[in-house]
Each structure stands twice: as structure tokens, then as C-alpha cells.
Amino acid sequence: MSDTIFEHYRSVLRDIDVFAETAHDGAQAPHYARYGVTPDAGEGWMDLYQIDHGIAIGRCTYSFREAYDTTYTDRTEWLSVRILLSGSMHLSTPGSGGHAYEGCMVALKHMHANEDHVVRYRYPPNETFQGISIDVPAPLVDELFGGRPLAGHSGLLRPSPDRCYAVLDRRHACQRHGIRTALALLGTSPESAVGRLQIEGAALQFVAALAGPCCLGAHSRTRVPRPRHRVAVDDAIDILRHEFAQSHTIASLARRVGLNECYLKTAFRQVTGQTIGDFLRHTRMGRARELIENGRMTVLQACQFVGYSNPAQFAAAFRRIHGIAPSSLK
């Protein structure tokens, strides 16, 4: 296989009719590509970025107006990490019933199979799919893991019946790290040198963690939320993602999810690696950037849409999250 992971995914996307490559400032060329969802199919974007050692990073935020199915031949010689923050997808391979993957999930695939296989992806309609991918080429995988099978590193990998991915258990040491990495990658723009360094640093740090002792151990040293607390955090995340324009206090959010304020703040940080306020700001700024870049709203309209009444405060928050001014996207 002579092509890089980056080139492979670009080739795959050329054959998928719901994505169209869009222009960018060229600072990252030839190892950066950005795509928008075609207007008749839905809305949103995704991009690809190749960094050191041939590692490829994919980022996405999109939704489809109707259920969407696609298939492609999945390569098996490299390590693939999929971190899903919101939304869901159903994957299946020939001869398997498939498996649904849902938000706040970190999954790994490193099959070392002799041949590739066809994977069918199915996305439900009107559901925002948000997440990132990190793919590590075979030579680096062999160097990092020394030929050891990834699934043997921990008893907390749960293989799915479709044979596509093994999902990290909530107690796994790298689960929280993965969610935090995904939030950092989605909240950073590659248009500036600082942003590119931040993206590369976050991705490389997570890859190193996967190969390190913390991931090889069976349990995280970090305290895991109780099941009831975990359910409350999931409910809080859903509220913040769907009602991002509204004002939320810890007290009001705690009442809605049925959990003590202190317990909610602690459990929320344990699950997401962020405070509730930071999570809401990242959600708002991610939505605002999508609207401005797609030309659906002006900066002022996006400011008001995501819940800001003061344009200066909105611009300052946008710059802190994305590293650029919202006006530069016009």
C-alpha cells in the first residue's frame, strides 16, 4: 500500500456524493483538505490534516436531512481511533448484524488482517454527528506497540459484533483523555501556526498515551462516576447541546438532571475533562463557526443565535476557542 492515510481518505471522499471539497487559505497544503456537506444532503463540515509520522486527523460536525448509507473498503494495516462526541452511527460488515456507536465513545481498531473488508456506515436523519478520528500508520504502530495486539492491552476493551471497533470502557484510563482530546481538536483552528501546533500536540499526546503504561493498565486511577451520576452527566450534555443558546446555571441544570450541584460538577469534569461552562462555550463557538463559514449567518446573527447579546464578548470567546476572529471567516 503506497498511498498515505491522508491520500486514502481523500480518495474515499471523492466517491461520496454528500461531501464537496471547499477552498481554504492554503497554509496547510498539500496536507490539509476541507469538505462541506452539500446543501441538498444536509449541513456541516469535515476536514483532514496530516501531521508528523504520517498520522492523519479527521474532524467533523455535520447532520443529514435524511438517513444516509454509504460503504467503502476499510483498510486494516493501521491503528484507527474514533472518538464520537455526539450523534450515532451504525456499522456493519458482510455477515454481521452490525453495531450502533453513540456519543461520548472512544473506540480503537487495529486488526492486522490479511485483507481489507467492506464496511457499511448508516447515519440517522436530523442528528448532529460530531467527532474526530486519528489514524496511525503501520510502521509507527509497530514501533509503539512492538507487535503486541492492541486488544490484549486491557480487559476494558469491548469488541463489537461487527468486528469494526473495540470500544473503551468508561473506566479505561484513556477514555477521559480521548474525550478531552476530541474537544481540544474540534475547538482549535488549523489556520494559524499556533493552532496547528496545538492540534498536533493534542493528537500526538493521545497516541503516546495509547502506547503508554496508563493505557496498558486495566483501570484508570481517576475516580469513575457512579452509574446514576453518569446518566445525569449524559442528560446534562444533551441539554447543553440542544439548548446551547439559553442561559444555564449549575443549579438549574442540576435540578433538571436530578443530581446535587457538587456531584454534577465533579462527575461532569470526570466524564468530559471540562467544566460545564467550558463545555457550553465550546459548543456555542463550534456552532457559531459552522454557521459563519457556511455563509448561513453573519457574525452578528451567529452571535445572537448562540446566545450572546454583546458582540465584543462573543468575538473574544470565539478567538479564545478558535484562535482567530469570527470576522476573518467571512
Helices and strands as residue ranges (DSSP letters): H 5-14, E 19-22, E 32-37, E 42-50, G 52-54, E 56-64, E 68-74, E 79-86, E 88-92, E 99-102, E 105-109, E 117-123, E 129-136, H 138-145, G 150-153, E 157-159, E 166-168, H 173-186, H 193-211, H 213-216, H 227-242, H 250-257, H 261-272, H 276-293, H 299-305, H 311-322, G 326-329
